[in-house]
Amino acid sequence: MIKKSGKLRTDIVENLMDGEGSVNITHLLEIEDFHNNGRLYAKLLLKPGMSIGYHVHNGEQESYYILKGEGLYNDNGKEVVVKNGDFTLCKNGEGHSIKNIGEEDLEFIGLITNI
């Protein structure tokens, strides 16, 4: 299967998980592609000052791979600056959030898999 860039579904979600502003989500896989093993594999983009609010994952885990920009990542209450090349993992039962604290777009790959 090949999905050309112009054919990928992109959503703009306002206040995701009670975050600030909007997040652009370009879906690399659709829900049916997971065969009940996950629900998100996407490139996410946050403009400066925008965020995904703090939330907890139950029955699943979520990872981020930072492609571009600088973010403030909340890892179960501990805030850490993340940037190009950094990887985060929010395991089952844990919580996280991310905010663009830089002057350029924050771009990252997000993957949610079932546990």
Secondary structure, 3 states (H helix, E strand, C coil): CCCCHHHCCEEEEECHHHCCCEEEEEECCCHHHHCCCEEEEEEEEECCCCEEEEEECCCEEEEEEEEECEEEEEECCEEEEEECCCEEEECCCCEEEEEECCCCCEEEEEEEEEC
